[in-house]
Amino acid sequence: MGGFRKTFGRIDDAIARAEDLFIIVAHGGVAGLVILAVVLRYVFNDPLTWGEELIVGLFTWMVFVGAAAAVRSQMHIRIDVMGPVFRNPKMNWLNTMTLVIGIVIIVTMVWACYEQVLQELVVESPMLGVSKAWFAAAMPAGMVLMLIHVLRAWMDQGAAPVFRGETEVLVAEEGGVR
């Protein structure tokens, strides 16, 4: 199991580097296209007709890849008031149950998003002339990346740290705060 965990960790690290690079490049592409579109429209009075579709497509990919990166970095929204409950050793079963439910939801979303991509295969974007499935594919791709990161965190740290995050929640204890 240790060899599999190491290999899976290396794969997840490579995916993380690719995610970060993609987000940087896509963000730069969106910013550049927006600037180009504004200059062409208002300075040269010649709008970039296909730019909006590409910007929306890149932004869609950024959102879903970014959501996976947020899971990897444990930066998603969490309810801090539940921190003390999840840290209680008697409640470890709740951590595991929450993690399993989260995995089931992600897998269900991958399936539903895949179905959406199949429906979009026959729809062509008006300006770019490509299948809208390329844009819709961001959803299942992001969910699969999310699943990989959650599974890696579970293998490395157990169920509790996946949802607890690195930051400590202020807990009042015997008149003090730790």
RABEL-V600336 format. One line per field, one symbol per residue. phi: phi as a letter, one per 40 degrees, with the letter a starting at -180 (. if undefined). psi: psi as a letter, one per 30 degrees, with the letter a starting at -180 (. if undefined). burial: 1 if it has 16 or more other C-alpha atoms within 10 Angstrom, else 0. A space follows every 10 residues. Layout:
phi: ???
psi: ???
burial: ???
This chain:
phi: .ccccccccc ccccccccdc cccccccccc cccccccccc cccbfbcccc cccccccccc cccccccccc cdcfbccacc ccdcccccdc bdcccccccc cccccccccd cccccccccc dccbccccgb cccccccccc cccccdcccc ccccccbgcc ccbcgccccc bcafgbbb
psi: eeeeeeeeee eeeeeeeeee eeeeeeeeee eeeeeeeeee efefhiljef eeeeeeeeee eeeeeeeeee eeghglkljf ffeeeffkff geeeeeeeee eeeeeeeeee eeeeeeeeef efkkkeefgl kffeeffeee eeeeeeeeee eeeeeeflee fefelfkkkk kkjhflk.
burial: 0000000110 0100110010 0110011011 0011001100 0000000000 1111101111 1101111110 1101000000 0010010000 0101110110 0010011011 0011011001 0000100000 1110111111 1111111111 1111100011 1111100000 00000000
